[in-house]
Amino acid sequence: MCGICGIWGASDTASATGRRDRMLTAIHHRGPDGEGRLDRPGLVLGMRRLAIIDLAGGGQPIFNEDGSVAVVFNGEIYNFRELRADLERAGHRFTTHCDTEVLVHGYEEWGDDVLHRLVGMFAFALWDETRRRLMVARDRFGKKPLYYARRGGEVVFGSEIKALLAAGLSADVDDDALRDYLALRYVPSPRTLFRSVRQLPPGHKMILGDNE
């Protein structure tokens, strides 16, 4: 199953790492096989892994050749072998056998258009160190969840709402969303039952960066 989380735009990185770690604890059940972290000024990422592909070598975050691109990923890329073959022919060097690694090399090769080449179910956060740019994306059918909230200059995101609440987000109920749920038996995207929390719609990306 796996799970990801992160905080972008944190003014106090030390405090953000503690909040990120509480988020990881909240989603421990999503990935009992491993845990990964990435800490950069103004950004912290985390993930819990349920190992399915490349059990020994698929720990995250996963980086490109020079470490300038990193990703935390929840899901499965069904066509990763075909994408890997294309990328190897283009000169990219892979260090694992997992599907996650095609994301960092695919982003190097195709930029954001890598999203149009992916067949699968996914939610991921990809960090471009050179451009100080974070891309958070979700698959077209919304098979993998991704929630986020803006608080001041921060954006907090994760695979489950409980992760955002663990980071200190308000648990106040959105009355309009509750009415929708009672009438429709679901809450239309992008709202959730919590006033401060939104869900990234299926097939969407969110770009966060100093110049975005």
Z-matrix of the N, CA and C atoms (Angstrom, degrees):
N
C 1 1.458
C 2 1.515 1 110.78
N 3 1.316 2 118.88 1 -52.98
C 4 1.466 3 124.77 2 178.90
C 5 1.533 4 111.89 3 65.63
N 6 1.323 5 115.15 4 164.84
C 7 1.448 6 121.01 5 177.92
C 8 1.509 7 109.83 6 -160.01
N 9 1.339 8 115.85 7 147.70
C 10 1.457 9 121.18 8 179.12
C 11 1.516 10 110.04 9 -126.27
N 12 1.320 11 115.76 10 161.95
C 13 1.458 12 120.81 11 176.47
C 14 1.519 13 108.43 12 -160.23
N 15 1.335 14 116.18 13 165.03
C 16 1.450 15 119.27 14 178.06
C 17 1.512 16 112.62 15 -178.50
N 18 1.314 17 114.77 16 166.69
C 19 1.468 18 122.70 17 176.31
C 20 1.521 19 107.48 18 -135.52
N 21 1.324 20 116.29 19 123.17
C 22 1.460 21 122.65 20 177.66
C 23 1.529 22 109.08 21 -109.24
N 24 1.322 23 116.06 22 139.47
C 25 1.452 24 120.79 23 173.79
C 26 1.513 25 114.36 24 85.16
N 27 1.335 26 117.65 25 15.84
C 28 1.465 27 120.82 26 -179.60
C 29 1.526 28 110.18 27 -69.27
N 30 1.328 29 117.03 28 129.64
C 31 1.466 30 120.96 29 178.48
C 32 1.520 31 111.58 30 -77.34
N 33 1.318 32 117.44 31 -25.54
C 34 1.463 33 122.97 32 -179.96
C 35 1.521 34 107.79 33 -119.44
N 36 1.337 35 116.28 34 96.41
C 37 1.460 36 120.37 35 -175.44
C 38 1.522 37 111.66 36 -63.78
N 39 1.330 38 117.65 37 -35.90
C 40 1.471 39 120.50 38 -179.97
C 41 1.523 40 110.36 39 -61.92
N 42 1.317 41 116.68 40 -43.88
C 43 1.464 42 120.17 41 177.46
C 44 1.519 43 110.66 42 -65.88
N 45 1.333 44 116.71 43 -38.71
C 46 1.464 45 120.59 44 -179.02
C 47 1.522 46 111.78 45 -64.47
N 48 1.338 47 117.65 46 -35.17
C 49 1.461 48 119.16 47 179.28
C 50 1.527 49 110.91 48 -64.89
N 51 1.325 50 116.99 49 -37.99
C 52 1.460 51 120.29 50 176.74
C 53 1.514 52 111.72 51 -64.94
N 54 1.322 53 116.94 52 -40.93
C 55 1.464 54 120.53 53 177.98
C 56 1.518 55 110.78 54 -67.84
N 57 1.338 56 116.52 55 -40.14
C 58 1.464 57 120.29 56 176.15
C 59 1.528 58 111.46 57 -59.54
N 60 1.332 59 116.13 58 -41.69
C 61 1.459 60 119.53 59 -179.88
C 62 1.525 61 111.21 60 -65.33
N 63 1.326 62 117.91 61 -34.63
C 64 1.470 63 120.30 62 175.11
C 65 1.526 64 110.26 63 -67.34
N 66 1.332 65 116.64 64 -35.61
C 67 1.462 66 119.83 65 175.72
C 68 1.523 67 110.91 66 -63.23
N 69 1.326 68 116.90 67 -42.54
C 70 1.463 69 120.38 68 178.31
C 71 1.519 70 111.93 69 -62.16
N 72 1.317 71 116.16 70 -39.01
C 73 1.468 72 119.48 71 176.96
C 74 1.522 73 110.75 72 -62.40
N 75 1.334 74 116.48 73 -38.72
C 76 1.459 75 120.77 74 -178.08
C 77 1.525 76 112.27 75 -66.44
N 78 1.325 77 117.90 76 -26.01
C 79 1.472 78 120.19 77 -179.07
C 80 1.530 79 111.89 78 -113.17
N 81 1.327 80 116.00 79 23.25
C 82 1.465 81 120.26 80 -179.58
C 83 1.523 82 111.65 81 -55.21
N 84 1.345 83 117.03 82 -36.71
C 85 1.460 84 121.35 83 -177.18
C 86 1.527 85 112.63 84 -64.08
N 87 1.332 86 117.44 85 -19.48
C 88 1.457 87 120.03 86 -179.15
C 89 1.527 88 112.49 87 -77.58
N 90 1.336 89 117.23 88 -17.54
C 91 1.459 90 119.25 89 -176.35
C 92 1.511 91 111.93 90 -157.41
N 93 1.324 92 117.75 91 85.56
C 94 1.462 93 120.52 92 -177.38
C 95 1.522 94 114.32 93 -79.18
N 96 1.351 95 118.11 94 -5.53
C 97 1.469 96 120.30 95 -171.59
C 98 1.524 97 114.35 96 -94.47
N 99 1.315 98 118.11 97 -7.80
C 100 1.455 99 118.26 98 -179.19
C 101 1.514 100 111.97 99 176.48
N 102 1.329 101 114.14 100 163.48
C 103 1.452 102 120.84 101 -178.21
C 104 1.525 103 108.32 102 -141.60
N 105 1.324 104 116.79 103 139.95
C 106 1.456 105 120.36 104 179.09
C 107 1.513 106 110.91 105 -136.69
N 108 1.358 107 115.32 106 154.19
C 109 1.466 108 121.72 107 -178.50
C 110 1.525 109 109.97 108 -141.07
N 111 1.322 110 114.79 109 150.14
C 112 1.458 111 121.74 110 171.34
C 113 1.516 112 107.27 111 -136.86
N 114 1.331 113 116.77 112 125.26
C 115 1.464 114 122.61 113 -179.87
C 116 1.521 115 109.13 114 -120.28
N 117 1.325 116 115.48 115 122.60
C 118 1.453 117 122.66 116 174.74
C 119 1.523 118 108.13 117 -135.39
N 120 1.329 119 118.80 118 158.20
C 121 1.467 120 119.11 119 177.46
C 122 1.531 121 110.87 120 -55.03
N 123 1.318 122 116.24 121 120.45
C 124 1.453 123 121.41 122 179.41
C 125 1.514 124 115.20 123 81.47
N 126 1.346 125 118.22 124 0.83
C 127 1.466 126 120.97 125 -178.11
C 128 1.518 127 110.78 126 -145.08
N 129 1.326 128 115.98 127 133.42
C 130 1.461 129 121.20 128 169.28
C 131 1.530 130 107.59 129 -132.69
N 132 1.332 131 116.06 130 135.71
C 133 1.455 132 122.81 131 176.96
C 134 1.515 133 109.33 132 -124.45
N 135 1.330 134 116.17 133 153.61
C 136 1.453 135 120.82 134 176.16
C 137 1.510 136 110.44 135 -149.61
N 138 1.338 137 115.83 136 158.00
C 139 1.454 138 119.59 137 175.32
C 140 1.522 139 110.37 138 -153.17
N 141 1.334 140 114.32 139 149.53
C 142 1.457 141 122.59 140 171.19
C 143 1.514 142 107.43 141 -114.22
N 144 1.336 143 116.71 142 133.55
C 145 1.455 144 121.26 143 -171.84
C 146 1.521 145 113.41 144 -112.51
N 147 1.338 146 114.94 145 130.83
C 148 1.457 147 122.50 146 163.58
C 149 1.523 148 105.64 147 -102.70
N 150 1.327 149 117.43 148 108.84
C 151 1.464 150 121.65 149 -171.39
C 152 1.521 151 110.73 150 -75.96
N 153 1.343 152 115.79 151 123.20
C 154 1.463 153 122.03 152 177.92
C 155 1.520 154 110.44 153 -126.99
N 156 1.343 155 117.15 154 -50.71
C 157 1.465 156 122.11 155 178.75
C 158 1.523 157 108.74 156 -106.78
N 159 1.335 158 116.87 157 135.24
C 160 1.473 159 122.97 158 -178.51
C 161 1.526 160 109.95 159 52.94
N 162 1.327 161 115.27 160 69.58
C 163 1.460 162 121.45 161 -173.87
C 164 1.519 163 112.45 162 -57.30
N 165 1.333 164 117.05 163 -38.05
C 166 1.463 165 120.18 164 -175.62
C 167 1.518 166 112.87 165 -86.10
N 168 1.339 167 117.68 166 -32.02
C 169 1.453 168 119.37 167 -169.42
C 170 1.512 169 116.56 168 -112.76
N 171 1.330 170 117.67 169 9.72
C 172 1.458 171 119.48 170 -173.55
C 173 1.508 172 116.06 171 -100.38
N 174 1.332 173 117.19 172 21.27
C 175 1.467 174 119.55 173 179.19
C 176 1.522 175 111.38 174 -62.58
N 177 1.325 176 115.53 175 148.91
C 178 1.467 177 121.56 176 -178.47
C 179 1.523 178 110.34 177 -121.83
N 180 1.366 179 116.02 178 159.37
C 181 1.457 180 127.30 179 3.87
C 182 1.519 181 113.03 180 -67.97
N 183 1.326 182 114.72 181 155.58
C 184 1.463 183 121.87 182 176.59
C 185 1.525 184 108.02 183 -109.71
N 186 1.345 185 115.48 184 140.04
C 187 1.460 186 122.13 185 -173.74
C 188 1.525 187 110.67 186 -116.03
N 189 1.321 188 115.21 187 162.26
C 190 1.460 189 121.15 188 169.47
C 191 1.535 190 109.30 189 -80.33
N 192 1.328 191 116.81 190 -172.41
C 193 1.463 192 120.73 191 -172.57
C 194 1.522 193 113.25 192 -59.97
N 195 1.324 194 118.28 193 -42.05
C 196 1.465 195 120.05 194 -175.66
C 197 1.528 196 113.24 195 -101.71
N 198 1.326 197 117.40 196 6.81
C 199 1.462 198 120.84 197 176.74
C 200 1.508 199 114.98 198 78.24
N 201 1.333 200 117.63 199 10.06
C 202 1.465 201 120.05 200 -176.71
C 203 1.522 202 113.57 201 -86.63
N 204 1.338 203 116.97 202 -12.74
C 205 1.463 204 122.03 203 177.24
C 206 1.525 205 107.91 204 -128.01
N 207 1.333 206 116.23 205 132.44
C 208 1.467 207 121.50 206 -178.94
C 209 1.514 208 109.05 207 -135.66
N 210 1.341 209 116.06 208 152.95
C 211 1.460 210 119.83 209 -179.78
C 212 1.518 211 110.48 210 -142.86
N 213 1.336 212 115.60 211 144.16
C 214 1.463 213 122.91 212 163.69
C 215 1.527 214 105.77 213 -116.59
N 216 1.332 215 116.02 214 138.43
C 217 1.461 216 120.84 215 -162.31
C 218 1.517 217 110.78 216 -142.97
N 219 1.314 218 115.62 217 138.90
C 220 1.466 219 123.19 218 173.34
C 221 1.515 220 107.12 219 -126.20
N 222 1.325 221 117.79 220 119.51
C 223 1.451 222 119.45 221 176.27
C 224 1.510 223 113.07 222 140.75
N 225 1.331 224 115.12 223 -155.30
C 226 1.458 225 121.52 224 179.41
C 227 1.526 226 108.56 225 -150.73
N 228 1.336 227 116.06 226 131.46
C 229 1.453 228 122.25 227 176.57
C 230 1.528 229 106.71 228 -99.84
N 231 1.326 230 116.87 229 109.17
C 232 1.460 231 120.70 230 -172.95
C 233 1.530 232 112.35 231 -69.58
N 234 1.313 233 117.44 232 -31.85
C 235 1.468 234 120.37 233 -177.34
C 236 1.524 235 112.54 234 -101.60
N 237 1.332 236 117.56 235 28.66
C 238 1.462 237 119.21 236 -174.47
C 239 1.521 238 112.33 237 -66.34
N 240 1.326 239 118.14 238 -30.05
C 241 1.467 240 118.85 239 -179.96
C 242 1.532 241 111.12 240 -66.49
N 243 1.332 242 117.05 241 -41.05
C 244 1.455 243 119.97 242 177.41
C 245 1.531 244 110.77 243 -66.04
N 246 1.322 245 116.80 244 -42.48
C 247 1.464 246 120.50 245 178.40
C 248 1.528 247 110.68 246 -64.15
N 249 1.319 248 116.00 247 -41.20
C 250 1.466 249 119.17 248 179.42
C 251 1.530 250 110.66 249 -61.49
N 252 1.322 251 116.62 250 -43.30
C 253 1.465 252 119.63 251 179.73
C 254 1.535 253 110.51 252 -61.17
N 255 1.327 254 117.31 253 -43.19
C 256 1.474 255 120.49 254 177.76
C 257 1.524 256 111.19 255 -61.20
N 258 1.315 257 116.23 256 -42.07
C 259 1.465 258 120.49 257 -177.23
C 260 1.524 259 111.81 258 -71.59
N 261 1.324 260 116.89 259 -37.11
C 262 1.470 261 119.39 260 176.40
C 263 1.527 262 110.65 261 -64.73
N 264 1.321 263 117.16 262 -37.84
C 265 1.463 264 119.76 263 176.94
C 266 1.532 265 111.05 264 -65.15
N 267 1.335 266 115.88 265 -27.16
C 268 1.464 267 120.28 266 178.29
C 269 1.524 268 112.46 267 -83.50
N 270 1.355 269 117.11 268 -2.55
C 271 1.449 270 120.84 269 175.07
C 272 1.514 271 116.41 270 105.40
N 273 1.326 272 118.17 271 4.39
C 274 1.463 273 120.31 272 -179.95
C 275 1.530 274 110.15 273 -79.41
N 276 1.322 275 115.15 274 145.25
C 277 1.459 276 121.72 275 -178.51
C 278 1.530 277 109.31 276 -111.23
N 279 1.321 278 115.76 277 124.55
C 280 1.457 279 122.11 278 -179.08
C 281 1.521 280 109.76 279 -99.51
N 282 1.327 281 115.61 280 144.99
C 283 1.469 282 120.71 281 179.11
C 284 1.527 283 112.51 282 -115.29
N 285 1.344 284 117.92 283 -5.63
C 286 1.461 285 121.89 284 178.03
C 287 1.528 286 108.64 285 -129.91
N 288 1.332 287 115.25 286 176.67
C 289 1.458 288 121.63 287 175.33
C 290 1.524 289 111.18 288 -113.01
N 291 1.320 290 117.49 289 15.26
C 292 1.462 291 120.33 290 -175.16
C 293 1.528 292 111.24 291 -93.53
N 294 1.318 293 115.48 292 159.80
C 295 1.460 294 120.83 293 -178.73
C 296 1.522 295 112.44 294 -69.80
N 297 1.325 296 117.93 295 -26.32
C 298 1.460 297 121.70 296 -176.11
C 299 1.525 298 112.41 297 -59.00
N 300 1.331 299 117.18 298 -35.32
C 301 1.457 300 119.99 299 -172.18
C 302 1.530 301 112.95 300 -66.61
N 303 1.336 302 117.59 301 -22.20
C 304 1.469 303 117.57 302 178.52
C 305 1.527 304 111.05 303 -65.88
N 306 1.329 305 117.96 304 -20.24
C 307 1.464 306 120.00 305 -178.74
C 308 1.529 307 111.23 306 -68.36
N 309 1.332 308 117.76 307 -45.53
C 310 1.464 309 119.41 308 -177.04
C 311 1.529 310 111.08 309 -70.14
N 312 1.338 311 116.96 310 -42.23
C 313 1.469 312 119.38 311 179.27
C 314 1.528 313 110.72 312 -72.51
N 315 1.337 314 116.31 313 -36.11
C 316 1.456 315 119.48 314 176.92
C 317 1.519 316 111.81 315 -64.22
N 318 1.321 317 117.03 316 -37.48
C 319 1.460 318 120.22 317 176.62
C 320 1.526 319 110.74 318 -66.81
N 321 1.335 320 116.86 319 -40.49
C 322 1.472 321 119.72 320 175.40
C 323 1.528 322 111.55 321 -57.45
N 324 1.328 323 115.80 322 -42.45
C 325 1.463 324 121.08 323 -173.29
C 326 1.530 325 112.59 324 -80.66
N 327 1.329 326 116.99 325 -41.38
C 328 1.461 327 121.19 326 -170.29
C 329 1.525 328 114.62 327 -119.88
N 330 1.330 329 117.74 328 -2.71
C 331 1.454 330 119.37 329 -177.00
C 332 1.519 331 111.24 330 65.19
N 333 1.329 332 116.54 331 -147.20
C 334 1.466 333 120.28 332 -178.40
C 335 1.526 334 112.09 333 -63.75
N 336 1.331 335 117.76 334 -19.00
C 337 1.459 336 120.43 335 179.46
C 338 1.515 337 112.54 336 -66.07
N 339 1.324 338 117.84 337 -10.53
C 340 1.460 339 119.28 338 174.30
C 341 1.526 340 110.27 339 -56.39
N 342 1.320 341 117.46 340 -29.98
C 343 1.463 342 120.80 341 -179.48
C 344 1.527 343 111.72 342 -59.57
N 345 1.326 344 117.23 343 -34.45
C 346 1.460 345 121.19 344 -177.74
C 347 1.523 346 112.29 345 -75.16
N 348 1.333 347 116.70 346 -13.07
C 349 1.467 348 120.97 347 -178.29
C 350 1.523 349 112.20 348 -97.41
N 351 1.308 350 117.42 349 -9.71
C 352 1.458 351 120.69 350 -174.59
C 353 1.527 352 111.05 351 -84.34
N 354 1.317 353 115.81 352 131.01
C 355 1.462 354 122.33 353 171.27
C 356 1.516 355 106.61 354 -115.31
N 357 1.321 356 116.48 355 115.56
C 358 1.452 357 118.54 356 -178.91
C 359 1.509 358 112.22 357 160.64
N 360 1.305 359 114.40 358 -163.60
C 361 1.460 360 121.86 359 177.02
C 362 1.520 361 106.75 360 -123.73
N 363 1.355 362 116.09 361 131.34
C 364 1.461 363 116.52 362 -172.22
C 365 1.517 364 112.06 363 -164.94
N 366 1.304 365 113.66 364 155.68
C 367 1.459 366 124.49 365 162.70
C 368 1.516 367 105.14 366 -142.83
N 369 1.330 368 117.20 367 130.77
C 370 1.458 369 118.67 368 -177.64
C 371 1.516 370 110.81 369 -149.80
N 372 1.335 371 113.98 370 161.90
C 373 1.464 372 122.07 371 173.40
C 374 1.514 373 107.29 372 -126.25
N 375 1.333 374 116.31 373 121.64
C 376 1.463 375 122.39 374 -175.27
C 377 1.522 376 109.00 375 -118.11
N 378 1.329 377 115.31 376 125.24
C 379 1.467 378 122.45 377 -175.64
C 380 1.517 379 109.99 378 -106.17
N 381 1.342 380 115.88 379 125.00
C 382 1.458 381 123.61 380 175.19
C 383 1.528 382 107.35 381 -103.29
N 384 1.329 383 115.88 382 103.18
C 385 1.463 384 121.41 383 -174.88
C 386 1.528 385 111.35 384 -64.50
N 387 1.313 386 117.53 385 -40.19
C 388 1.465 387 121.10 386 -176.76
C 389 1.521 388 111.46 387 -63.51
N 390 1.315 389 116.50 388 -43.19
C 391 1.459 390 121.27 389 -178.36
C 392 1.527 391 112.59 390 -93.17
N 393 1.320 392 117.09 391 -2.76
C 394 1.472 393 122.31 392 -174.11
C 395 1.528 394 109.53 393 46.04
N 396 1.309 395 113.83 394 60.81
C 397 1.464 396 122.48 395 -172.28
C 398 1.521 397 109.24 396 -136.27
N 399 1.320 398 116.10 397 130.35
C 400 1.459 399 122.02 398 179.30
C 401 1.524 400 108.92 399 -112.93
N 402 1.325 401 115.86 400 127.15
C 403 1.463 402 121.23 401 174.00
C 404 1.526 403 108.71 402 -111.55
N 405 1.321 404 115.86 403 123.07
C 406 1.461 405 122.74 404 175.80
C 407 1.524 406 106.73 405 -112.84
N 408 1.330 407 117.72 406 128.18
C 409 1.460 408 120.05 407 -172.61
C 410 1.522 409 110.76 408 -141.69
N 411 1.344 410 113.37 409 159.03
C 412 1.466 411 121.39 410 -177.46
C 413 1.524 412 109.72 411 -137.42
N 414 1.323 413 117.54 412 148.43
C 415 1.457 414 121.39 413 -176.17
C 416 1.527 415 112.33 414 -67.09
N 417 1.320 416 115.50 415 163.49
C 418 1.465 417 121.87 416 -171.65
C 419 1.523 418 113.86 417 -61.92
N 420 1.323 419 117.47 418 -33.49
C 421 1.459 420 120.73 419 -176.42
C 422 1.521 421 112.94 420 -97.71
N 423 1.326 422 116.93 421 -2.98
C 424 1.452 423 119.75 422 178.18
C 425 1.516 424 114.26 423 69.84
N 426 1.337 425 115.68 424 31.32
C 427 1.467 426 118.75 425 179.76
C 428 1.524 427 111.67 426 -67.26
N 429 1.322 428 116.89 427 -33.42
C 430 1.459 429 121.06 428 178.56
C 431 1.530 430 109.02 429 -105.99
N 432 1.316 431 117.29 430 130.81
C 433 1.471 432 120.75 431 -174.23
C 434 1.522 433 112.52 432 -80.23
N 435 1.327 434 115.29 433 154.54
C 436 1.464 435 120.75 434 174.78
C 437 1.530 436 108.09 435 -155.66
N 438 1.321 437 115.22 436 117.89
C 439 1.471 438 122.09 437 -178.57
C 440 1.526 439 109.05 438 -114.23
N 441 1.351 440 115.47 439 151.77
C 442 1.460 441 118.71 440 179.46
C 443 1.519 442 109.66 441 -149.59
N 444 1.319 443 114.83 442 163.81
C 445 1.465 444 121.88 443 177.49
C 446 1.519 445 108.13 444 -150.86
N 447 1.314 446 115.22 445 143.23
C 448 1.467 447 121.64 446 174.69
C 449 1.513 448 107.96 447 -104.06
N 450 1.333 449 114.60 448 130.18
C 451 1.466 450 119.73 449 178.03
C 452 1.520 451 107.83 450 -139.32
N 453 1.341 452 115.28 451 107.92
C 454 1.454 453 118.54 452 -173.97
C 455 1.521 454 109.10 453 63.41
N 456 1.325 455 116.59 454 -127.25
C 457 1.455 456 120.73 455 178.34
C 458 1.515 457 113.82 456 -91.54
N 459 1.324 458 117.43 457 5.63
C 460 1.459 459 121.73 458 -176.81
C 461 1.522 460 112.02 459 -98.46
N 462 1.329 461 114.47 460 153.82
C 463 1.458 462 122.13 461 164.69
C 464 1.525 463 106.75 462 -125.36
N 465 1.326 464 115.37 463 122.50
C 466 1.460 465 122.62 464 179.57
C 467 1.528 466 107.19 465 -109.55
N 468 1.335 467 117.90 466 134.59
C 469 1.466 468 119.10 467 -177.67
C 470 1.525 469 110.41 468 -143.95
N 471 1.331 470 114.74 469 158.78
C 472 1.452 471 119.10 470 179.82
C 473 1.515 472 112.14 471 -173.90
N 474 1.326 473 115.27 472 169.01
C 475 1.459 474 121.71 473 -178.28
C 476 1.519 475 113.20 474 -74.89
N 477 1.329 476 117.28 475 -18.79
C 478 1.456 477 120.90 476 178.32
C 479 1.524 478 109.49 477 -137.59
N 480 1.322 479 115.12 478 149.88
C 481 1.463 480 120.07 479 178.86
C 482 1.525 481 110.50 480 -61.77
N 483 1.328 482 117.20 481 -35.03
C 484 1.464 483 119.45 482 -178.25
C 485 1.534 484 111.38 483 -60.50
N 486 1.340 485 117.16 484 -27.49
C 487 1.464 486 119.66 485 176.65
C 488 1.524 487 110.06 486 -67.01
N 489 1.323 488 117.42 487 -40.82
C 490 1.461 489 121.14 488 179.30
C 491 1.522 490 110.56 489 -67.09
N 492 1.318 491 116.69 490 -39.25
C 493 1.459 492 119.60 491 177.79
C 494 1.526 493 110.57 492 -65.35
N 495 1.338 494 116.70 493 -35.34
C 496 1.463 495 120.36 494 177.69
C 497 1.520 496 111.54 495 -65.67
N 498 1.351 497 116.96 496 -24.23
C 499 1.465 498 121.16 497 178.03
C 500 1.518 499 112.53 498 -85.43
N 501 1.335 500 116.80 499 1.34
C 502 1.458 501 120.27 500 175.00
C 503 1.510 502 115.66 501 103.99
N 504 1.341 503 118.17 502 9.02
C 505 1.459 504 120.58 503 177.70
C 506 1.523 505 110.82 504 -71.00
N 507 1.311 506 115.92 505 150.84
C 508 1.460 507 121.84 506 -179.26
C 509 1.526 508 111.23 507 -67.19
N 510 1.332 509 115.80 508 142.53
C 511 1.459 510 122.00 509 177.28
C 512 1.526 511 111.96 510 -100.19
N 513 1.339 512 117.42 511 17.50
C 514 1.460 513 120.40 512 178.95
C 515 1.528 514 110.00 513 -62.28
N 516 1.335 515 115.84 514 135.92
C 517 1.460 516 121.71 515 -177.87
C 518 1.527 517 109.84 516 -80.29
N 519 1.338 518 115.80 517 139.72
C 520 1.461 519 122.83 518 174.12
C 521 1.529 520 107.58 519 -85.71
N 522 1.326 521 117.54 520 109.55
C 523 1.470 522 121.33 521 -175.19
C 524 1.522 523 111.65 522 -62.12
N 525 1.331 524 117.63 523 -38.38
C 526 1.466 525 120.19 524 178.93
C 527 1.521 526 111.07 525 -64.83
N 528 1.329 527 116.03 526 -41.06
C 529 1.461 528 119.85 527 178.55
C 530 1.530 529 110.61 528 -65.68
N 531 1.320 530 116.78 529 -36.43
C 532 1.461 531 120.27 530 178.09
C 533 1.531 532 110.40 531 -64.12
N 534 1.338 533 116.48 532 -41.29
C 535 1.466 534 119.28 533 177.46
C 536 1.533 535 110.92 534 -62.98
N 537 1.327 536 116.02 535 -40.57
C 538 1.467 537 119.42 536 176.53
C 539 1.523 538 110.78 537 -59.97
N 540 1.317 539 115.88 538 -43.15
C 541 1.460 540 119.77 539 -178.17
C 542 1.533 541 111.07 540 -63.49
N 543 1.306 542 116.75 541 -42.67
C 544 1.464 543 120.22 542 -179.33
C 545 1.527 544 111.21 543 -66.81
N 546 1.347 545 116.83 544 -32.14
C 547 1.459 546 120.31 545 -179.11
C 548 1.527 547 112.59 546 -84.73
N 549 1.333 548 116.77 547 -37.61
C 550 1.459 549 121.27 548 -170.81
C 551 1.524 550 114.10 549 -109.07
N 552 1.322 551 115.83 550 -14.76
C 553 1.466 552 123.47 551 -174.86
C 554 1.530 553 112.12 552 71.13
N 555 1.328 554 117.54 553 15.60
C 556 1.457 555 122.29 554 170.59
C 557 1.526 556 107.86 555 -159.52
N 558 1.333 557 115.98 556 165.65
C 559 1.462 558 121.41 557 178.76
C 560 1.524 559 107.86 558 -106.75
N 561 1.348 560 118.39 559 116.03
C 562 1.469 561 120.50 560 -179.15
C 563 1.529 562 111.21 561 -60.41
N 564 1.330 563 114.94 562 138.00
C 565 1.465 564 121.94 563 175.37
C 566 1.528 565 108.99 564 -64.20
N 567 1.340 566 118.15 565 143.73
C 568 1.472 567 127.61 566 11.76
C 569 1.528 568 113.90 567 -96.30
N 570 1.334 569 118.88 568 4.94
C 571 1.460 570 119.34 569 -177.53
C 572 1.522 571 111.28 570 -73.40
N 573 1.327 572 115.85 571 161.50
C 574 1.454 573 123.99 572 169.02
C 575 1.520 574 107.09 573 -131.80
N 576 1.309 575 116.68 574 -179.04
C 577 1.463 576 119.67 575 178.19
C 578 1.516 577 112.47 576 -70.78
N 579 1.319 578 117.82 577 -11.07
C 580 1.459 579 121.99 578 -179.50
C 581 1.527 580 109.70 579 -104.65
N 582 1.311 581 116.75 580 130.82
C 583 1.456 582 121.88 581 -173.41
C 584 1.527 583 112.31 582 -59.76
N 585 1.323 584 116.88 583 -35.41
C 586 1.465 585 120.20 584 -174.18
C 587 1.524 586 113.41 585 -87.94
N 588 1.325 587 118.75 586 -7.96
C 589 1.464 588 122.66 587 -170.77
C 590 1.528 589 110.39 588 -112.14
N 591 1.319 590 115.91 589 135.21
C 592 1.457 591 122.70 590 174.60
C 593 1.522 592 109.07 591 -121.01
N 594 1.335 593 115.89 592 159.79
C 595 1.460 594 119.89 593 172.63
C 596 1.518 595 109.06 594 -110.26
N 597 1.329 596 115.62 595 137.27
C 598 1.452 597 120.29 596 175.14
C 599 1.523 598 106.90 597 -69.03
N 600 1.338 599 118.48 598 123.19
C 601 1.467 600 119.59 599 -176.97
C 602 1.528 601 111.60 600 -64.05
N 603 1.328 602 117.70 601 155.31
C 604 1.462 603 120.77 602 176.23
C 605 1.527 604 110.95 603 -56.35
N 606 1.328 605 115.70 604 142.44
C 607 1.452 606 121.24 605 177.41
C 608 1.511 607 114.93 606 71.93
N 609 1.324 608 117.77 607 17.26
C 610 1.461 609 121.56 608 -178.04
C 611 1.527 610 110.71 609 -114.26
N 612 1.321 611 114.72 610 158.42
C 613 1.453 612 122.08 611 172.30
C 614 1.509 613 108.82 612 -126.90
N 615 1.310 614 116.31 613 156.12
C 616 1.453 615 123.87 614 175.58
C 617 1.527 616 107.40 615 -126.79
N 618 1.341 617 116.61 616 124.34
C 619 1.453 618 121.79 617 -178.89
C 620 1.519 619 108.84 618 -107.09
N 621 1.324 620 115.97 619 127.68
C 622 1.448 621 123.08 620 179.81
C 623 1.522 622 107.80 621 -126.47
N 624 1.336 623 116.90 622 128.04
C 625 1.457 624 118.78 623 179.93
C 626 1.512 625 111.63 624 -171.67
N 627 1.310 626 114.98 625 167.92
C 628 1.464 627 120.81 626 -177.90
C 629 1.522 628 111.78 627 -62.57
N 630 1.336 629 117.08 628 -30.87
C 631 1.462 630 120.38 629 -175.90
C 632 1.527 631 112.59 630 -115.72
N 633 1.338 632 116.22 631 16.76
C 634 1.462 633 119.65 632 -178.58
C 635 1.525 634 111.09 633 -95.20
